[in-house]
């Protein structure tokens, strides 16, 4: 039997794996700008997935502190 948390964790794992593959290919190709773009995109997609599954979309977009 699958629980909502187990499904979310699995879906996040699948998302992560797809981004790892894409980022590794970009690194091998020397596409540093694309690597940064992919990393930011993964962060957005994973955050959105969690917020949607947990019913917390009202907290989006997240506000991040700027580095000092």
ABEGO torsion letter per residue (X at the ends): XBBAAAAAAAAAAAAAAAAAAAAAAAAAAGBAAAAAAAAAAAAAAAAAAAAAAAGAAAAOBBBBBBBX
